[in-house]
Amino acid sequence: MYAFEYHRPDSLRKAVNLLAKVEDAKILAGGHTLLPTMKQRLAAPSALIDLNQVPELVGIELRGRSLVIGAMTRHADVETSAVVQQAIPALAELAHMIGDPHVRQRGTIGGSVANNDPAADYPAACVGLGATIVTNQRKIPAEEFFTGLFETALEEGEIVTKIVFPIVARAAYSKFRNPASRYALAGVFVAKRSSDIRVAVTGAGESGVFRLTEFEEALKKRFSPKSLEGLKASPDSLIGDIHADQAYRAQLVAVMARRAVAKAAGR
């Protein structure tokens, strides 16, 4: 690691002021991506602004027909929350699939969303549920927030403060895990709210999370895994790497989509 300053603000206001004042500073949440890259000297911020002591960024609550989760809420807390399990059980199940217990005890939902790893799970839930990403400056629809691999719509000085998930009638997530990292080689989040049906894919797209509109149209006619038989994602826009080539990932996406619909439909 290169030398850096360390700041630990105890309020969002102080964190925002530090981010504006300290040149080339980085926000520290769970640290699962930032700290390893710093150790490898692939990142060299002048300062870290640690959000772990900012109380207003933590918490889970139900507000009307929306589930609101603070950005610094741990994966483990999303997984075990009775509120999440009641409101959107698929989201609690997704959190349980992230990494291992050590990762879930330190990693945060806001850190995952802001990092936008192309194989992360939460982006699929955000897009699939039509979530809104709230920052200290504005509200951003999930589909506008995720802009590319490790890229988001966040601007300089912005900090993710919470994520608002609409409550849907049915939802489920299914993924094929890398056996070592447990990242998604292909993960599909399916959600049904009235006539609005969304199928969001993570781990497979060359530009990150994306929606499968052809699958969505098929499910609008009949919300059943049988509606997806014969449908496949185009391999042209998918990732190919040492773990799975584009054709294999296309097949995985189709299988994970059918499994997610089957779970959502209670089959």
C-alpha positions in Angstrom: 0.0 0.0 0.0 1.0 3.6 -0.5 0.6 6.0 2.4 -2.9 7.6 2.9 -4.9 9.6 5.4 -7.7 7.9 7.3 -10.9 9.7 8.3 -13.8 8.3 10.3 -16.7 10.8 10.3 -19.6 10.2 12.6 -22.3 11.9 10.5 -23.2 12.0 6.8 -22.7 15.8 6.8 -19.1 15.4 7.9 -18.5 12.6 5.4 -19.8 14.8 2.6 -17.7 17.8 3.7 -14.6 15.6 3.8 -15.3 14.2 0.4 -15.5 17.7 -1.0 -12.5 19.0 0.8 -9.9 16.2 0.5 -8.5 15.7 -2.9 -8.5 12.2 -4.4 -10.3 10.7 -1.4 -12.2 7.4 -1.6 -15.2 6.2 0.3 -14.7 3.1 2.5 -17.7 0.8 3.2 -17.0 -2.9 3.5 -13.7 -2.6 1.7 -13.8 -5.9 -0.2 -12.8 -4.3 -3.5 -11.0 -1.2 -2.5 -8.6 -2.6 0.1 -7.3 -5.5 -2.0 -6.6 -3.1 -4.9 -4.8 -0.8 -2.6 -2.7 -3.7 -1.3 -1.8 -4.5 -4.9 -1.0 -0.9 -5.5 -3.6 -0.7 -8.3 -5.3 2.1 -6.4 -3.6 4.9 -4.5 -6.2 7.3 -3.0 -4.8 10.1 -0.9 -7.3 9.4 1.9 -10.0 7.0 2.9 -13.3 8.3 4.3 -14.7 5.4 6.4 -18.5 5.4 6.6 -18.8 2.7 9.3 -19.5 5.2 12.1 -22.3 7.1 10.3 -25.5 5.9 12.0 -28.0 7.5 9.5 -26.7 5.2 6.8 -27.7 2.0 8.6 -31.2 0.5 8.9 -34.0 -1.4 7.4 -37.6 -0.2 7.4 -40.9 -0.5 5.7 -42.4 2.7 4.4 -45.8 2.2 2.8 -45.3 -0.1 -0.2 -41.5 0.3 -0.2 -38.6 -1.3 1.6 -35.9 1.1 2.5 -32.4 -0.1 3.3 -29.6 2.2 4.4 -26.4 2.0 2.4 -24.2 0.8 5.2 -26.5 -2.1 6.1 -24.6 -5.4 6.1 -25.5 -8.3 3.8 -26.0 -10.4 6.9 -28.5 -7.9 8.2 -30.5 -7.9 5.0 -30.3 -11.8 5.0 -31.7 -12.1 8.5 -34.0 -9.2 8.7 -37.6 -10.2 9.5 -38.8 -7.1 7.7 -37.0 -8.0 4.5 -38.0 -11.7 4.8 -41.7 -10.6 5.0 -41.7 -7.8 2.5 -39.3 -9.1 -0.2 -38.1 -12.6 0.7 -36.2 -12.9 -2.6 -33.9 -10.1 -1.5 -33.1 -11.8 1.8 -32.4 -15.0 -0.1 -30.1 -13.1 -2.5 -28.2 -11.6 0.4 -27.7 -15.2 1.8 -26.0 -16.2 -1.5 -23.3 -13.5 -1.3 -19.8 -14.8 -0.6 -19.4 -16.5 2.7 -20.3 -15.5 6.3 -17.2 -13.4 6.7 -18.1 -11.4 3.5 -21.7 -11.0 4.6 -20.7 -9.7 8.0 -18.6 -6.9 6.6 -19.9 -6.1 3.1 -22.6 -3.5 2.7 -25.5 -3.1 0.2 -24.5 0.5 -0.7 -20.8 -0.5 -1.2 -21.9 -3.3 -3.6 -24.2 -1.1 -5.5 -21.7 1.8 -5.8 -18.9 -0.6 -6.9 -21.1 -2.2 -9.5 -19.0 -5.3 -10.0 -20.4 -7.0 -13.1 -20.8 -10.3 -11.2 -22.4 -8.8 -8.0 -25.9 -9.8 -7.0 -27.5 -6.6 -5.8 -27.5 -4.8 -9.2 -29.8 -7.6 -10.5 -32.2 -7.0 -7.6 -32.2 -3.3 -8.0 -33.0 -3.4 -11.7 -35.4 -6.4 -11.3 -37.4 -4.7 -8.6 -37.2 -1.2 -10.1 -35.4 0.2 -7.1 -34.3 3.8 -6.6 -30.8 4.6 -5.5 -30.8 7.6 -3.1 -27.7 9.7 -2.7 -26.9 12.8 -0.6 -27.9 14.9 -3.7 -30.7 13.1 -5.7 -32.7 10.0 -6.4 -31.6 7.8 -9.4 -33.7 5.0 -10.9 -31.6 1.7 -10.9 -31.7 1.4 -14.7 -30.1 4.8 -15.0 -27.6 4.2 -12.1 -25.7 1.2 -13.5 -23.9 2.5 -16.6 -21.1 0.0 -17.3 -18.6 -2.4 -15.8 -17.7 -0.9 -12.4 -19.3 2.3 -13.6 -22.3 4.2 -12.2 -24.1 7.5 -12.5 -22.5 8.7 -9.3 -20.9 12.1 -9.7 -18.1 13.7 -7.7 -19.2 14.3 -4.1 -22.1 11.9 -4.2 -22.6 9.2 -1.6 -25.2 6.5 -1.8 -27.3 6.9 1.4 -30.2 4.4 0.9 -31.9 2.1 -1.6 -35.7 2.1 -2.0 -37.2 -1.2 -3.2 -40.9 -1.3 -4.3 -42.7 -4.3 -2.8 -43.8 -6.7 -5.6 -46.3 -9.5 -5.8 -43.7 -12.2 -6.7 -39.9 -12.2 -6.9 -37.1 -14.7 -7.0 -33.4 -14.9 -7.7 -31.3 -17.8 -9.0 -27.6 -17.9 -9.8 -24.9 -20.2 -10.9 -22.0 -19.5 -8.6 -18.3 -19.5 -9.2 -17.3 -22.3 -6.7 -14.4 -20.3 -5.3 -15.6 -16.7 -5.1 -19.4 -17.4 -5.2 -19.8 -14.5 -7.6 -22.4 -15.1 -10.2 -21.3 -16.7 -13.5 -24.9 -15.9 -14.3 -27.6 -14.7 -12.0 -31.2 -13.8 -12.8 -33.7 -11.8 -10.7 -37.3 -12.1 -11.7 -40.0 -9.8 -10.3 -43.8 -9.4 -11.0 -45.8 -6.4 -9.9 -49.2 -6.3 -11.4 -48.6 -6.2 -15.2 -45.0 -5.1 -14.9 -42.6 -8.1 -15.2 -38.9 -7.7 -15.0 -36.0 -10.1 -15.7 -32.6 -8.8 -14.7 -29.3 -10.5 -15.4 -26.0 -10.2 -13.6 -22.6 -11.9 -14.0 -23.0 -12.4 -17.8 -23.3 -9.0 -19.6 -20.3 -7.4 -21.1 -21.7 -4.0 -19.9 -22.9 -5.3 -16.6 -26.5 -5.8 -15.4 -29.2 -5.9 -18.1 -32.8 -6.8 -18.7 -34.1 -9.6 -20.9 -37.0 -8.0 -22.6 -37.9 -11.0 -24.7 -38.2 -13.1 -21.6 -40.3 -10.4 -20.0 -42.8 -10.3 -22.9 -43.1 -14.1 -22.8 -43.9 -14.0 -19.1 -46.5 -11.3 -19.5 -48.6 -13.8 -21.4 -48.2 -16.5 -18.7 -46.0 -16.3 -15.6 -44.6 -19.8 -15.8 -41.2 -21.4 -16.5 -42.8 -23.1 -19.5 -43.2 -19.7 -21.1 -39.4 -19.5 -21.3 -38.8 -22.8 -23.0 -36.8 -22.4 -26.2 -35.8 -18.8 -25.3 -32.1 -18.0 -24.9 -30.1 -14.9 -24.3 -28.0 -13.8 -27.3 -24.4 -14.7 -26.6 -23.1 -11.7 -28.6 -23.4 -9.2 -25.7 -22.2 -11.7 -23.0 -18.9 -12.1 -21.3 -16.6 -14.9 -22.3 -13.7 -15.8 -19.9 -11.8 -18.7 -18.4 -14.8 -19.7 -16.3 -17.4 -19.8 -19.1 -17.6 -18.8 -22.7 -20.4 -16.7 -24.2 -22.4 -19.6 -25.4 -22.3 -21.4 -22.1 -23.3 -18.2 -20.3 -26.2 -17.8 -22.6 -27.4 -21.3 -21.7 -26.9 -20.5 -18.0 -29.0 -17.4 -18.2 -31.9 -19.3 -19.7 -31.7 -22.0 -17.1 -31.4 -19.5 -14.2 -34.3 -17.6 -15.6 -36.5 -20.6 -15.6 -35.5 -21.6 -12.1 -36.2 -18.1 -10.8 -39.6 -18.0 -12.4 -40.4 -21.4 -10.9 -39.4 -20.2 -7.4 -41.4 -17.0 -7.8 -44.4 -18.9 -9.0 -44.1 -21.3 -6.1 -43.3 -24.4 -8.1 
